Amino acid sequence: AKSFAQELLTSNFWQSRREKRPLYLDGAAKGLLANVGMDEVIEALCKGTRSQLCSTSAHRRGEPHTRENVFMAYLDQATLSLTGAEHYLP
C-alpha cells in the first residue's frame, strides 16, 4: 500500500500548485454520503458559526454579513463560506 505522501504528492499535485488551481482527487470522499446525513451537516454548520470558532461565515457584496445564524444570512442571499466546517463532521 502507498503511503499518504506517495498517494497525494504526485506530479499532478505539484503541477496544480504551480498553476494555482485546485487539485481534483477522484473518490477522495468515498463513503461520505453513506456516513454523513443532513442532520450532521447542519450540526457542523452550526458549530462552525460559533464566535470562538469562526470557521463558517457569510458575506454579502464583499462585506461580512452578520445575522442571528448562518441560515438567516443565507436567506438574505449572502454567500456562505464553509471553510473549516468539515472539522465538525463525525
Accessible surface in RSA format (square Angstrom, percent):
REM  Atomic radii and reference values for relative SASA: ProtOr
REM  Chains: A
REM  Algorithm: Lee & Richards
REM  Probe-radius: 1.40
REM  Slices: 20
REM RES _ NUM      All-atoms   Total-Side   Main-Chain    Non-polar    All polar
REM                ABS   REL    ABS   REL    ABS   REL    ABS   REL    ABS   REL
RES ALA A   1   158.96 146.2  65.05 100.4  93.91 213.6  82.55 116.3  76.41 202.4
RES LYS A   2   142.34  69.4 114.53  70.3  27.82  66.2  67.48  60.7  74.87  79.7
RES SER A   3    59.14  50.0  47.17  62.9  11.97  27.6  52.63 112.1   6.51   9.1
RES PHE A   4   162.47  81.3 148.43  91.9  14.04  36.5 154.21  93.5   8.26  23.6
RES ALA A   5    49.29  45.3  45.51  70.2   3.78   8.6  46.70  65.8   2.59   6.9
RES GLN A   6   114.76  64.2  98.38  71.9  16.38  39.0  37.47  79.8  77.30  58.6
RES GLU A   7   109.83  63.1  98.77  74.7  11.06  26.3  43.56  84.2  66.27  54.1
RES LEU A   8    42.29  23.6  39.61  28.3   2.68   6.7  41.31  29.0   0.98   2.6
RES LEU A   9    79.80  44.4  60.57  43.3  19.23  48.3  60.57  42.5  19.23  51.7
RES THR A  10    56.58  40.2  49.31  50.0   7.27  17.3  50.25  67.5   6.33   9.6
RES SER A  11    94.65  80.0  81.66 109.0  12.99  29.9  52.93 112.7  41.73  58.5
RES ASN A  12    71.42  49.3  69.35  67.0   2.07   5.0  25.46  61.3  45.96  44.4
RES PHE A  13    33.11  16.6  33.11  20.5   0.00   0.0  33.11  20.1   0.00   0.0
RES TRP A  14   123.46  49.5 123.06  59.6   0.40   0.9 110.90  59.1  12.56  20.4
RES GLN A  15    78.10  43.7  78.10  57.1   0.00   0.0   7.57  16.1  70.53  53.5
RES SER A  16     0.00   0.0   0.00   0.0   0.00   0.0   0.00   0.0   0.00   0.0
RES ARG A  17   108.40  45.5  95.49  48.7  12.91  30.7  41.82  57.2  66.58  40.4
RES ARG A  18   173.16  72.7 141.27  72.0  31.89  75.9  79.60 108.8  93.56  56.7
RES GLU A  19    94.11  54.0  65.24  49.4  28.87  68.7  42.38  82.0  51.72  42.2
RES LYS A  20   189.58  92.5 153.79  94.4  35.79  85.2 106.24  95.6  83.33  88.8
RES ARG A  21    84.25  35.4  79.80  40.7   4.45  10.6  49.27  67.3  34.98  21.2
RES PRO A  22   120.03  87.5 104.27  95.1  15.76  57.3 112.94  93.2   7.08  44.0
RES LEU A  23    37.37  20.8  12.87   9.2  24.49  61.6  12.89   9.1  24.48  65.9
RES TYR A  24   169.29  79.0 152.60  86.8  16.69  43.4 126.41  95.0  42.88  52.9
RES LEU A  25    85.57  47.7  72.88  52.1  12.69  31.9  74.99  52.7  10.58  28.5
RES ASP A  26   127.26  89.1  97.02  96.6  30.24  71.5  28.00  65.9  99.26  99.0
RES GLY A  27    38.55  47.5   0.00   N/A  38.55  47.5  21.57  59.2  16.98  38.0
RES ALA A  28    79.65  73.2  34.86  53.8  44.78 101.9  46.56  65.6  33.08  87.6
RES ALA A  29    62.80  57.7  43.78  67.6  19.02  43.3  52.66  74.2  10.14  26.9
RES LYS A  30   178.60  87.1 144.15  88.4  34.45  82.0  96.09  86.5  82.51  87.9
RES GLY A  31    38.15  47.0   0.00   N/A  38.15  47.0  28.62  78.5   9.52  21.3
RES LEU A  32    77.93  43.4  73.39  52.5   4.54  11.4  77.44  54.4   0.49   1.3
RES LEU A  33   165.71  92.3 145.83 104.3  19.88  50.0 146.06 102.6  19.64  52.9
RES ALA A  34    94.34  86.7  49.72  76.7  44.62 101.5  61.85  87.1  32.50  86.1
RES ASN A  35   114.92  79.3  89.60  86.6  25.32  61.0  29.55  71.1  85.37  82.5
RES VAL A  36    16.06  10.6   7.52   6.8   8.54  20.6   8.07   7.0   8.00  21.7
RES GLY A  37    36.42  44.9   0.00   N/A  36.42  44.9  32.64  89.6   3.77   8.5
RES MET A  38   136.18  70.5 125.01  82.7  11.17  26.6 113.69  96.7  22.48  29.8
RES ASP A  39   114.87  80.5 107.42 106.9   7.46  17.6  30.80  72.5  84.07  83.8
RES GLU A  40    58.25  33.4  56.42  42.7   1.84   4.4  11.26  21.8  46.99  38.4
RES VAL A  41    59.20  39.0  59.11  53.5   0.09   0.2  59.11  51.4   0.09   0.2
RES ILE A  42    72.70  41.4  72.70  54.2   0.00   0.0  72.70  52.4   0.00   0.0
RES GLU A  43    87.41  50.2  82.74  62.6   4.67  11.1  31.47  60.9  55.94  45.7
RES ALA A  44     2.92   2.7   2.92   4.5   0.00   0.0   2.92   4.1   0.00   0.0
RES LEU A  45    23.47  13.1  23.47  16.8   0.00   0.0  23.47  16.5   0.00   0.0
RES CYS A  46    56.82  43.0  50.84  56.7   5.98  14.1  25.45  64.5  31.37  33.8
RES LYS A  47    61.11  29.8  60.68  37.2   0.43   1.0  22.28  20.1  38.83  41.4
RES GLY A  48     0.00   0.0   0.00   N/A   0.00   0.0   0.00   0.0   0.00   0.0
RES THR A  49    48.08  34.2  25.79  26.1  22.28  53.1  13.55  18.2  34.52  52.2
RES ARG A  50   116.77  49.0 108.98  55.6   7.79  18.5  31.14  42.6  85.63  51.9
RES SER A  51    96.80  81.8  75.86 101.2  20.94  48.2  52.58 112.0  44.22  62.0
RES GLN A  52   138.67  77.5 100.19  73.2  38.49  91.6  60.21 128.2  78.47  59.5
RES LEU A  53    71.27  39.7  48.42  34.6  22.86  57.5  50.87  35.7  20.41  54.9
RES CYS A  54    92.53  70.0  66.36  74.0  26.17  61.5  31.99  81.1  60.54  65.3
RES SER A  55    22.70  19.2  13.42  17.9   9.28  21.4  20.88  44.5   1.83   2.6
RES THR A  56     7.06   5.0   0.00   0.0   7.06  16.8   0.03   0.0   7.04  10.6
RES SER A  57    46.31  39.1  39.82  53.1   6.48  14.9  36.23  77.2  10.07  14.1
RES ALA A  58     9.26   8.5   2.77   4.3   6.49  14.8   2.77   3.9   6.49  17.2
RES HIS A  59    68.65  37.5  67.51  46.9   1.13   2.9  43.76  45.1  24.89  29.0
RES ARG A  60    83.24  34.9  74.78  38.1   8.45  20.1  16.11  22.0  67.13  40.7
RES ARG A  61   209.61  88.0 165.42  84.3  44.18 105.2  79.61 108.8 130.00  78.8
RES GLY A  62    68.86  84.9   0.00   N/A  68.86  84.9  36.94 101.4  31.92  71.5
RES GLU A  63   115.34  66.2 115.06  87.0   0.28   0.7  44.24  85.6  71.10  58.0
RES PRO A  64    97.19  70.8  77.51  70.7  19.68  71.5  77.51  64.0  19.68 122.3
RES HIS A  65    40.32  22.0  33.26  23.1   7.06  18.0  21.19  21.8  19.12  22.3
RES THR A  66   125.39  89.2  97.44  98.8  27.95  66.6  75.43 101.3  49.96  75.5
RES ARG A  67    82.66  34.7  58.23  29.7  24.44  58.2  23.86  32.6  58.80  35.6
RES GLU A  68   132.75  76.2  91.62  69.3  41.12  97.9  68.90 133.3  63.85  52.1
RES ASN A  69    67.29  46.4  58.91  56.9   8.38  20.2  28.59  68.8  38.70  37.4
RES VAL A  70     8.77   5.8   2.96   2.7   5.82  14.0   7.26   6.3   1.51   4.1
RES PHE A  71    72.99  36.5  72.74  45.1   0.25   0.6  72.74  44.1   0.25   0.7
RES MET A  72    67.02  34.7  66.94  44.3   0.09   0.2  43.33  36.8  23.69  31.4
RES ALA A  73     1.30   1.2   1.30   2.0   0.00   0.0   1.30   1.8   0.00   0.0
RES TYR A  74   134.33  62.7 129.28  73.6   5.05  13.1  80.80  60.7  53.53  66.0
RES LEU A  75   126.98  70.7 101.81  72.8  25.17  63.3 104.40  73.3  22.58  60.8
RES ASP A  76    39.93  28.0  32.97  32.8   6.97  16.5   8.13  19.1  31.81  31.7
RES GLN A  77   151.86  84.9 125.98  92.1  25.88  61.6  41.94  89.3 109.92  83.4
RES ALA A  78     6.90   6.3   0.00   0.0   6.90  15.7   0.12   0.2   6.78  18.0
RES THR A  79    99.08  70.5  92.49  93.8   6.59  15.7  63.25  85.0  35.83  54.2
RES LEU A  80    46.64  26.0  24.39  17.4  22.25  55.9  24.39  17.1  22.25  59.9
RES SER A  81    40.72  34.4  34.11  45.5   6.60  15.2  23.25  49.5  17.46  24.5
RES LEU A  82    88.90  49.5  79.83  57.1   9.07  22.8  80.80  56.7   8.10  21.8
RES THR A  83   106.84  76.0  95.79  97.1  11.04  26.3  79.89 107.3  26.95  40.7
RES GLY A  84     9.47  11.7   0.00   N/A   9.47  11.7   7.85  21.5   1.61   3.6
RES ALA A  85     7.89   7.3   7.71  11.9   0.18   0.4   7.89  11.1   0.00   0.0
RES GLU A  86   103.35  59.3  90.75  68.7  12.61  30.0  51.86 100.3  51.49  42.0
RES HIS A  87   138.10  75.5 106.69  74.2  31.41  80.3  71.70  73.9  66.40  77.3
RES TYR A  88    57.80  27.0  42.42  24.1  15.37  40.0  34.30  25.8  23.50  29.0
RES LEU A  89    48.55  27.0  31.18  22.3  17.37  43.7  31.18  21.9  17.37  46.7
RES PRO A  90   122.07  89.0  54.64  49.8  67.43 245.1  95.31  78.7  26.76 166.3
END  Absolute sums over single chains surface
CHAIN  1 A     7361.5       5873.3       1488.2       4283.6       3077.9
END  Absolute sums over all chains
TOTAL          7361.5       5873.3       1488.2       4283.6       3077.9
